[in-house]
Amino acid sequence: MQRLRHLVSLTYAQKLSLVAAIPLVVAVAAIAVLVAYEARATAEREIRALERSLIEAKKEELRNYVTQARNGFAYIYGRAAPDDDIAKNLVSQILSAMIYGQDGFFFVYDYDGNNLVSPRQTQFINRNWEGLTDSDGTPIVDEFIRLARQGAGWHSFMWQKPSTGEEAQMIAYVVGLQDWRWVVGTGVFIDDIVATVANARAEVEARVQRTFLYIGAIVLAAVLIVFASGMLLNIRERRLADAKLKELTQRVFDAQEEERGRVARELHDGISQILVGVRYALDNARRRLARGDDAGARDPLDKGIDHLGTAITEVRRISRDLRPGVLDDLGLGPALKALTDDFRDRTGIETEFSTVVFRNRLDQDSKIALYRIAQEALTNIERHADASHVTIDLRGHKKGATMRITDNGRGLRTDPGTPSPGIGLRNMQERIEQLDGSLRILSSRAPRGGTVIEASLPLSHLLPPQEDAIPNRKAGT
């Protein structure tokens, strides 16, 4: 708990440096793990290759021993009959004498599992060892017999070393004397190979640990450098961040005030004036009715009713500008169609809207963003473009959705003193960036060169087909 409180009480600069150091530590840790994994994998491949080469050398050595032994008694075995006991005794004496090193010897079993020759472990002689297994449960004599019946073969198992009496790994090579039904073989212990491989693995692990220590030292130094750099840059970056935050906050307030001012002007210049006219007409009709002039009151009442209809229309228009109901009820396509029709009727600018039915529908945030962009663009065109023709085209494609707004006005101007739609364009840019989309603005300085505004949204904002069916709604974009 005390450590948590200390972490929470860190200064802004310390927190910033910590945030900057975490990705570095994570990246270096990932690199260290990858390096260790690759080092271990490479070393393991090399160790296995070394182990295979050493074992193959042992096997070749055993093969030579058996070949030499067989050549030593071949002149006896080749001329003897299957039941020649004298020849068998001679061959047994020759093999019993063939001992080498501290633990090397030849052994002989018949196909029934009886041991005939075992010079270093004489307790095995003249006993049946069929079914003998080592400490791991690996069959020994039965496997010898199986390999001998096939001609020759290798077998690995655990066996007691004659010199020490301890169990160790042995590799044996056996051949079969088919006429006598004998298994003749010899083996070699590979505990030296096992020790060599274990030492190699231990050395690799030690190298990996040293590498981790080196990387840890580098990471520590890098983290200290990051913290020091963060402390040095903190004041400047903090000031910049505060300035940007103030600017953003001010822009939010400006946007709110601008919208409030627009609504206030709409109410004052439109609804308020109309309602004043309605009140005057009703007051006029009341006075005439009070004088008994029923026929004269009809005309003011008709005017008042007309003014009320106009007021209702204005209220609906303002409500639609704030939040168009058709956008929620019918979708983006019908909402844009209604927007362009109202723009054409109000301004007299020829406006066309074209679209296709989307296979997938846009999500709610995307519909609102594209509608607001179109609304902002038409407002800029009305105020600044002096255009006579506007087209809005909405299309879905394999990469997402694109809305293209084109006019034949005078384009964007940057001359001093000329009203600029820069705030509106910045609002469009921010709206589309919030959805990971893109906004392109192409403008010509030539007279009537016009402006093209193209807003594109990624495929991630198109709902899958199963979400397209919405009850009680017409098909739309």
C-alpha positions in Angstrom: 0.0 0.0 0.0 2.8 2.4 0.8 4.5 1.7 -2.5 1.2 2.3 -4.3 0.8 5.7 -2.6 4.3 6.6 -3.6 3.6 5.7 -7.2 0.4 7.8 -7.2 2.4 10.8 -5.7 4.8 10.9 -8.6 5.3 14.2 -10.3 4.1 14.8 -13.9 7.7 14.6 -15.2 8.3 11.3 -13.4 5.1 9.8 -14.8 5.9 11.0 -18.3 9.4 9.5 -18.1 7.9 6.3 -16.7 5.5 6.1 -19.6 8.3 6.7 -22.0 10.5 4.0 -20.3 7.9 1.2 -20.2 7.9 0.6 -24.0 11.7 0.5 -24.0 11.8 -2.0 -21.2 9.1 -4.1 -22.8 10.8 -4.0 -26.2 14.2 -4.9 -24.7 12.7 -7.7 -22.6 11.1 -9.1 -25.7 14.4 -8.9 -27.6 16.2 -10.5 -24.7 13.7 -13.4 -24.6 14.0 -13.8 -28.4 17.8 -13.7 -28.2 17.8 -16.3 -25.4 15.4 -18.5 -27.3 17.4 -18.4 -30.5 20.6 -18.9 -28.6 19.3 -21.9 -26.8 17.7 -23.3 -30.0 20.9 -22.9 -32.0 23.0 -24.4 -29.2 20.6 -27.2 -28.8 20.9 -28.0 -32.5 24.6 -27.9 -32.3 24.7 -30.1 -29.2 22.4 -32.6 -30.8 24.5 -32.7 -33.9 27.6 -33.3 -31.7 25.8 -36.0 -29.8 24.7 -37.7 -33.0 28.3 -37.5 -34.4 29.8 -39.0 -31.2 27.2 -41.8 -31.1 27.7 -42.5 -34.7 31.5 -42.8 -34.0 30.7 -45.2 -31.2 28.5 -47.2 -33.4 31.1 -47.4 -36.1 33.6 -48.5 -33.5 31.3 -51.3 -32.3 30.6 -52.4 -35.9 34.4 -52.7 -36.4 34.7 -54.7 -33.2 32.0 -57.2 -34.2 33.4 -57.5 -37.8 36.9 -58.2 -36.4 35.5 -60.8 -34.0 33.5 -62.5 -36.7 36.6 -62.6 -39.0 38.5 -64.2 -36.1 36.2 -67.2 -35.9 34.8 -67.3 -39.5 37.1 -70.2 -40.5 35.6 -72.3 -37.6 32.0 -71.2 -38.1 32.1 -71.6 -41.9 33.1 -75.3 -41.8 31.1 -76.4 -38.8 27.8 -78.1 -38.7 24.8 -76.7 -36.8 25.3 -79.3 -34.1 29.1 -79.2 -33.9 29.7 -78.6 -30.2 33.5 -78.6 -30.5 33.3 -75.7 -32.9 30.9 -73.9 -30.7 33.2 -74.3 -27.7 36.2 -72.9 -29.7 34.2 -69.9 -30.8 33.0 -69.3 -27.2 36.6 -69.4 -26.0 37.7 -66.9 -28.7 34.9 -64.5 -27.8 35.5 -64.8 -24.1 39.1 -63.7 -24.6 38.1 -60.6 -26.6 37.9 -58.0 -23.8 39.0 -54.4 -24.3 39.2 -51.3 -22.2 37.8 -51.3 -18.6 34.2 -52.4 -19.6 34.4 -53.8 -23.2 33.5 -57.4 -23.8 31.6 -59.7 -26.2 28.4 -61.6 -25.2 26.6 -64.5 -26.7 23.0 -65.6 -26.3 21.1 -68.4 -28.1 17.7 -67.8 -29.6 16.1 -69.2 -26.5 17.6 -66.5 -24.2 20.4 -68.5 -22.6 23.6 -66.7 -22.0 26.7 -68.6 -23.4 29.5 -66.0 -23.1 29.8 -63.0 -20.6 33.5 -62.8 -19.6 33.2 -59.7 -17.4 29.9 -60.7 -15.7 30.2 -64.5 -15.4 27.1 -64.7 -13.2 25.1 -64.4 -16.4 26.5 -67.6 -18.0 24.3 -70.7 -18.5 21.2 -68.8 -17.3 18.1 -68.0 -19.3 17.5 -64.2 -19.5 14.4 -64.2 -21.7 12.2 -61.2 -20.7 15.1 -59.2 -19.1 14.5 -55.5 -19.0 16.5 -52.5 -17.7 15.4 -50.0 -15.0 13.3 -48.1 -17.6 11.4 -51.2 -18.7 13.3 -51.5 -22.0 13.6 -55.2 -23.2 17.2 -56.3 -23.6 17.7 -60.0 -24.5 14.4 -60.3 -26.4 15.4 -57.3 -28.5 18.9 -58.9 -29.1 17.2 -62.1 -30.4 14.8 -60.1 -32.6 17.7 -58.1 -34.2 19.8 -61.2 -34.7 17.0 -63.0 -36.4 16.9 -60.1 -38.9 20.6 -60.3 -39.4 22.1 -57.4 -37.3 21.1 -54.2 -35.5 21.6 -51.6 -32.8 20.0 -51.4 -29.4 20.3 -48.8 -26.6 19.5 -49.7 -23.0 20.7 -49.2 -19.4 23.3 -51.7 -18.1 25.5 -52.2 -15.1 29.1 -51.2 -15.7 31.5 -54.0 -14.7 34.1 -51.5 -13.5 31.9 -49.5 -11.2 28.8 -51.5 -10.7 26.7 -48.4 -11.5 24.0 -48.4 -14.2 24.8 -46.4 -17.3 23.6 -46.0 -20.9 24.9 -48.6 -23.3 24.7 -49.0 -27.1 25.1 -52.6 -28.4 25.6 -54.0 -31.8 24.5 -57.6 -32.4 24.7 -60.0 -35.4 23.0 -63.4 -35.8 24.7 -66.7 -36.5 21.7 -68.3 -38.1 23.1 -71.8 -38.4 23.9 -72.0 -34.7 20.9 -69.8 -33.6 23.3 -67.5 -31.8 23.3 -63.8 -30.9 26.8 -62.4 -30.9 27.4 -58.8 -29.9 29.3 -56.2 -28.0 28.4 -52.9 -26.4 30.0 -49.6 -25.3 28.9 -47.3 -22.5 28.1 -43.7 -23.6 28.1 -42.0 -20.2 31.1 -40.0 -21.4 28.9 -38.7 -24.3 26.1 -37.9 -21.9 28.5 -36.0 -19.6 29.9 -34.1 -22.6 26.4 -33.1 -23.7 25.4 -32.1 -20.2 28.5 -29.9 -19.9 27.7 -28.3 -23.2 24.2 -27.5 -22.2 25.4 -26.1 -18.9 27.8 -23.8 -20.7 25.1 -22.6 -23.0 22.9 -21.8 -20.1 25.7 -19.9 -18.4 26.2 -17.9 -21.6 22.5 -17.1 -21.8 22.5 -15.9 -18.2 25.5 -13.7 -18.9 23.7 -12.3 -21.9 20.7 -11.5 -19.7 22.9 -9.7 -17.3 24.5 -7.6 -20.0 21.1 -6.8 -21.5 19.8 -5.9 -18.0 22.7 -3.5 -17.5 22.0 -1.9 -20.9 18.3 -1.5 -20.1 19.0 0.0 -16.7 21.4 2.6 -18.4 18.8 3.3 -21.1 16.0 3.8 -18.5 18.2 6.2 -16.5 18.9 8.1 -19.7 15.2 8.2 -20.6 14.3 9.5 -17.1 17.0 12.2 -17.3 15.9 13.2 -20.8 12.3 13.3 -19.6 13.1 15.6 -16.8 15.0 18.0 -19.1 12.2 18.1 -21.7 9.3 18.1 -19.3 8.9 21.8 -18.8 8.8 22.6 -22.5 6.5 19.7 -23.3 4.3 20.5 -20.4 3.9 24.1 -21.6 3.1 23.0 -25.1 0.6 20.5 -23.9 -1.1 23.1 -21.7 -1.2 25.5 -24.6 -2.8 22.9 -26.9 -5.3 22.0 -24.2 -6.3 25.6 -23.8 -6.6 26.0 -27.5 -8.7 22.9 -27.8 -10.9 24.0 -24.9 -11.3 27.4 -26.4 -12.3 25.9 -29.8 -14.9 23.8 -28.0 -16.3 26.9 -26.3 -16.2 28.8 -29.6 -18.0 26.0 -31.4 -20.7 25.9 -28.7 -21.1 29.7 -28.7 -21.2 29.8 -32.5 -24.0 27.1 -32.5 -25.9 29.0 -29.8 -25.6 32.2 -31.7 -26.8 30.5 -34.9 -29.8 29.1 -33.1 -30.5 32.4 -31.4 -30.4 34.2 -34.8 -32.7 31.7 -36.3 -35.1 32.1 -33.4 -34.9 35.9 -33.4 -34.8 36.6 -37.1 -37.2 33.8 -38.1 -39.5 32.4 -35.4 -39.7 35.5 -33.3 -40.7 37.7 -36.3 -43.2 35.2 -37.5 -44.8 34.9 -34.0 -44.9 38.7 -33.7 -46.8 38.7 -37.0 -49.2 36.0 -35.7 -49.8 38.0 -32.5 -50.5 41.2 -34.5 -52.9 39.3 -36.8 -54.7 37.7 -33.9 -54.9 41.0 -32.1 -56.4 42.6 -35.2 -58.9 39.8 -35.6 -59.9 40.1 -31.9 -60.5 43.9 -32.2 -62.6 43.4 -35.3 -64.6 40.7 -33.7 -65.2 42.9 -30.7 -66.6 45.6 -33.1 -68.8 42.9 -34.6 -67.0 42.9 -37.9 -66.9 39.1 -38.4 -66.2 39.3 -42.1 -63.2 41.7 -41.5 -61.7 39.3 -39.0 -61.4 36.5 -41.4 -58.5 37.9 -43.4 -56.3 38.5 -40.3 -57.1 35.0 -39.0 -56.1 33.5 -42.3 -52.8 35.5 -42.2 -52.2 34.3 -38.6 -52.8 30.7 -39.6 -50.4 31.1 -42.5 -47.8 32.6 -40.3 -48.2 29.8 -37.8 -47.6 27.3 -40.6 -44.5 29.1 -41.5 -43.4 29.1 -37.9 -43.9 25.4 -37.6 -41.9 24.9 -40.8 -39.1 27.0 -39.4 -39.1 25.1 -36.1 -38.9 21.8 -37.9 -36.0 23.2 -40.0 -34.1 24.3 -37.0 -34.8 21.0 -35.3 -33.6 19.1 -38.4 -30.4 21.2 -38.5 -29.7 20.3 -34.8 -30.6 16.6 -35.1 -32.4 15.4 -38.2 -34.9 12.8 -37.3 -34.8 11.3 -40.8 -31.2 10.3 -40.1 -32.2 8.0 -37.3 -35.4 6.8 -38.9 -34.4 6.2 -42.6 -30.6 6.3 -42.7 -27.9 8.5 -44.2 -29.1 8.4 -47.8 -32.6 9.8 -47.2 -31.2 12.3 -44.7 -28.7 13.7 -47.3 -31.4 13.7 -49.9 -33.6 15.8 -47.6 -30.7 18.1 -46.8 -29.9 18.7 -50.5 -33.5 19.3 -51.4 -33.9 21.9 -48.6 -30.6 23.5 -49.6 -31.8 23.8 -53.2 -35.2 25.2 -52.3 -33.7 27.7 -49.8 -30.7 28.9 -51.9 -31.8 28.4 -55.5 -28.5 26.6 -56.2 -29.0 23.5 -58.4 -28.1 20.6 -56.1 -28.0 16.9 -57.0 -27.6 13.9 -54.8 -26.8 10.4 -55.9 -26.1 7.2 -54.0 -26.5 3.4 -54.2 -28.0 1.1 -51.6 -25.2 -0.2 -49.4 -24.8 -3.9 -49.0 -23.8 -3.1 -45.4 -25.0 -0.2 -43.3 -22.9 2.5 -41.8 -22.7 2.6 -38.0 -24.3 5.5 -36.1 -21.2 7.5 -35.5 -20.2 7.3 -39.2 -23.7 8.4 -40.4 -23.7 11.4 -38.1 -20.1 12.4 -39.1 -20.8 12.2 -42.9 -24.1 14.1 -42.4 -22.4 16.9 -40.5 -19.6 17.1 -43.0 -22.2 17.5 -45.8 -24.0 20.1 -43.8 -20.8 22.1 -43.1 -19.8 21.8 -46.7 -23.2 23.2 -48.0 -23.0 26.0 -45.5 -19.5 27.0 -46.8 -20.7 26.7 -50.4 -23.7 29.0 -49.6 -21.5 31.6 -47.8 -18.3 31.6 -49.8 -18.3 29.6 -53.0 -20.7 31.6 -55.2 -21.5 28.3 -56.9 -24.4 27.6 -59.2 -24.2 23.8 -59.1 -23.5 21.3 -56.4 -23.3 17.5 -56.5 -23.2 15.1 -53.5 -22.3 11.4 -54.3 -22.3 8.7 -51.6 -20.8 5.2 -52.4 -19.9 2.1 -50.6 -16.9 0.0 -51.9 -14.6 -2.8 -50.9 -12.5 -0.4 -48.7 -15.3 1.3 -46.9 -17.5 4.3 -47.9 -16.8 7.6 -49.6 -18.8 10.8 -49.8 -17.8 13.3 -52.6 -19.1 16.9 -52.6 -18.3 18.9 -55.7 -19.2 22.5 -56.6 -18.4 24.9 -59.5 -17.7 27.9 -57.3 -14.6 30.0 -57.1 -12.6 27.6 -54.9 -10.8 28.2 -51.7 -9.2 31.6 -51.3 -6.3 32.7 -49.2 -6.3 36.4 -50.0 -6.1 38.7 -46.9 -9.5 40.1 -45.9 -11.4 37.3 -47.7 -13.7 35.3 -45.5 -12.3 31.9 -45.0 -14.1 28.6 -44.2 -11.0 27.3 -42.4 -12.9 26.6 -39.1 -15.5 24.6 -40.9 -12.9 22.6 -42.8 -11.0 21.9 -39.6 -14.2 20.6 -38.0 -14.7 18.3 -40.9 -11.1 17.0 -40.6 -11.5 16.4 -36.9 -14.8 14.5 -37.4 -13.3 12.2 -40.0 -10.1 11.6 -38.0 -12.1 10.5 -35.0 -13.3 7.6 -37.1 -9.9 6.8 -38.6 -11.0 8.1 -42.0 -9.5 10.6 -44.4 -10.5 13.9 -45.8 -9.2 15.2 -49.2 -9.9 18.8 -50.4 -9.1 19.7 -54.0 -9.6 23.3 -55.0 -8.8 25.3 -58.2 -7.8 28.9 -58.3 -9.3 29.3 -61.8 -12.7 31.1 -62.1 -15.4 28.5 -61.6 -12.7 25.9 -61.0 -14.7 24.7 -58.0 -13.9 22.6 -55.0 -14.0 18.9 -54.3 -14.4 17.5 -50.7 -13.9 13.8 -50.4 -14.5 12.1 -47.1 -13.6 8.4 -46.8 -14.4 5.9 -44.0 -12.7 2.5 -43.5 -14.5 -0.8 -43.8 -14.5 -1.2 -40.1 -17.4 1.3 -39.9 -19.7 -0.8 -42.1 -21.9 -3.2 -40.1 -22.0 -6.8 -41.2 -25.0 -8.1 -43.2 -26.6 -9.7 -40.2 -26.9 -6.4 -38.4 -28.4 -4.7 -41.5 -32.0 -5.7 -40.8 -33.5 -3.2 -38.4 -37.2 -3.7 -37.7 -39.7 -1.0 -38.6 -37.2 0.9 -40.8 -36.9 1.3 -44.5 -33.8 0.2 -46.4 -31.3 3.0 -46.6 -27.6 3.9 -46.3 
